[in-house]
Amino acid sequence: MANRLASRAKNKMIVSASTFLSLSLAVFLTACNQNESIVIPDAVPPTQDADAQAGDQYGSGGNVETTLPTDKEPETVSNETEIPVVTQPTSPVVVTDPAPEIPDPTPVVIPPKTTQTIANGRYYIKGNGSGRCLDIPNSNSGIGIQIQIWDCNQTGAQLWSIEHTSDDYYKIANYYGKALEVRSGSIVASAAIQTSDYSSKTYQQFKFTKKADGIYVITIRGSEFAVDVSGAAVANGTKIQVWQQTNIESQNFQLIPAAQ
């Protein structure tokens, strides 16, 4: 019963509002025809007294609650289930020590191959044709002394130090440290073999070419000349010279190692 009374009161209020709008529209149209300013009266909202009167009229005994529409949309319940977000654990970063640097290998220096035909050392040099040894006249320690052959006596005058210089060549020095050389550096037939200070000249370097066991031909560097017993003589005091290599006995010599 109360609901019915409230509905009737609401309808009455709606009719009053409609009547008010109709009157306002009529006034508006009339004014438009007469070009007069139009004043639209403010709508009079229903008062609580009117609500109360309506309640008293229909026996409700109080205010009628009304539900006004709102702009808020009704909440909806979604049937979709929320998918949980699964995060994958990140792998720990493994820091490794850098590989140690390996130094470049030290290059191996290979010494040049030597072609020594005889070992460095002290020797007696004996003429194969005469049977006598190379000798310094009177054991002279000076320079410019032409050497000779003499009976082998194993004295300092007949002791020679042979030392490799380069390639196949050697320095020959006497007991006093003086080197053998071609006199004046003139390598010609009959040039004397004499003593001098060593200065690495080519005419101070000799090559020993082996012919037989212990037998050698001694040639001067850069030439075809060999150490030779003058005139192929065999007597004591015969001088030593250079001569073209002719494979004769006076150019053959034995190397006899001396006590070191």
QUINOR-V111990 format. One record per helix or strand. SS is the DSSP state (2 for helix, 1 for strand). FROM is the first residue (numbers start at 1). TO is the last residue. Records with the same first field share a line. If there is no record, write none. Layout:
SS: FROM-TO  FROM-TO
//
This chain:
2: 2-34  48-58  137-139  156-158  183-185  202-204  230-232  249-251
1: 121-127  133-135  146-146  148-150  160-166  169-173  179-182  192-196  206-212  215-220  225-229  239-244  252-257
//
